[in-house]
Amino acid sequence: MDALERIKQQVTDNPIILYMKGTPDFPQCGFSARTVQAIKTCSVPFAYVNIYEDEEIYRALPKFANWPTFPQLYVKGELIGGCDITLDLHQSGELEKMLKEAVGEKKAA
C-alpha cells in the first residue's frame, strides 16, 4: 500500500487524527504543541501520526489534501486545517462540539 492509500485509510479509520511533528506527549514544534493542547482540552480520544517517524507519510501528506504545512487535523475524514484554524475553532467553542460529535458524544449542557 502506498503512502497516499495509507493516509486515506488512516483518515477513514479514525474519527479524529492529527498528523504532527512528534507525539502528543512530546511535540517537536510549537504549532503541533498548541494544536495538541487545544484537542486535549476537549477530552476526546484522538489518533496521531508522528510524521518524523514515517518519511513516506511526511512527503505524501501535503499532496493528499493540498495543504503544505503541519500539523494537519482531520475530523470524520475531512481536513479541518492546521494550528491557526484549530485554535480559532477552539476559541469559538466549535472545536469541542466538532470533536465530540465525531466520537459520538453529546456535548454536556
C-alpha positions in Angstrom: 0.0 0.0 0.0 1.5 3.3 -1.0 1.6 6.3 1.3 -1.5 8.1 -0.1 -3.5 4.9 0.3 -2.3 4.6 3.9 -3.2 8.2 4.7 -6.7 7.6 3.2 -7.1 4.5 5.3 -5.9 6.3 8.5 -8.2 9.3 7.9 -11.1 6.9 7.2 -10.5 4.6 10.2 -10.0 7.3 12.8 -12.8 9.8 13.6 -10.1 12.3 14.7 -6.5 12.1 13.6 -3.7 14.6 13.9 -0.6 14.5 11.7 2.0 16.2 13.7 5.7 16.7 14.4 6.4 14.5 17.4 3.8 12.9 19.7 1.1 14.3 21.9 3.3 13.8 25.0 6.4 15.1 23.2 5.5 17.5 20.4 8.5 18.6 18.4 7.3 22.0 17.2 5.2 24.8 18.8 2.4 24.5 16.3 2.0 20.8 17.0 2.1 21.5 20.7 -0.6 24.2 20.6 -2.8 22.0 18.4 -2.5 19.0 20.7 -3.3 21.2 23.7 -6.5 22.5 22.1 -7.6 19.0 21.3 -6.8 17.7 24.7 -8.9 20.3 26.4 -11.9 18.8 24.5 -11.4 15.5 26.4 -11.8 13.2 23.4 -9.7 10.3 22.2 -7.7 11.0 19.0 -5.2 9.2 16.9 -2.0 10.8 15.7 0.8 10.1 13.3 4.3 11.4 14.0 5.4 12.5 10.6 9.0 12.3 11.6 8.7 8.5 12.0 7.3 7.9 8.6 9.1 9.7 5.8 6.6 8.4 3.1 3.7 10.0 5.0 5.7 13.1 5.6 6.3 13.5 1.8 2.8 12.4 0.7 0.5 14.2 3.2 0.8 17.7 1.7 -0.4 16.2 -1.6 -3.3 14.3 0.0 -5.3 17.4 0.8 -3.3 20.1 -0.9 -2.2 21.5 2.5 1.5 22.2 2.6 2.1 22.6 6.4 2.0 20.6 9.6 0.2 19.8 11.8 -2.9 18.7 9.9 -6.1 17.8 11.8 -8.7 15.6 10.2 -12.2 15.0 11.6 -14.5 12.4 10.1 -12.3 12.1 7.1 -12.1 15.8 6.3 -9.2 18.2 6.7 -10.0 20.8 9.3 -6.7 22.6 9.0 -3.6 23.4 10.8 -2.7 25.1 14.1 -4.3 28.5 13.4 -7.6 27.1 12.3 -7.7 24.6 15.1 -7.0 27.4 17.7 -9.7 29.6 16.1 -12.2 26.8 16.3 -11.2 26.1 19.9 -11.6 29.8 21.0 -15.1 29.9 19.4 -16.2 26.6 21.1 -16.7 24.9 17.7 -13.7 22.5 18.1 -15.1 20.8 21.1 -18.6 20.4 19.5 -17.0 19.1 16.3 -14.7 16.6 18.1 -17.3 15.3 20.4 -19.8 14.8 17.5 -17.0 12.9 15.7 -16.6 10.4 18.5 -20.3 10.1 19.1 -20.6 12.0 22.4 -23.2 14.5 23.2 -21.9 17.9 24.4 -22.8 18.4 28.1 -25.1 21.4 28.6 
